[in-house]
Amino acid sequence: MTSKPDDLPSDLASALATLQAEREARLQAEAVAASARAELSDNEALIAHLELRIEKLKRELYGQALRAHGTAARTVGVGARRTRHHGERG
């Protein structure tokens, strides 16, 4: 809250009251800014936590799919070998 030189009070009591009001306004603005910074920090921490959770769930989901795909591929490979072995014997 900036005052123009023409708007400044001429007596000491009024000047002191104006300074106190501006100080209170500044302190209030600083408190609001500090609260906003704290909320931002909380939100950033939540985002980081959720990103880690998403990555964990992706690993669980795609890890299972990859293991299932790998198991199926190994089973097909084993089946093919068995067929060849049976064909050679037969």
Order of alpha helices (4+ residues) and beta strands (2+ residues): alpha
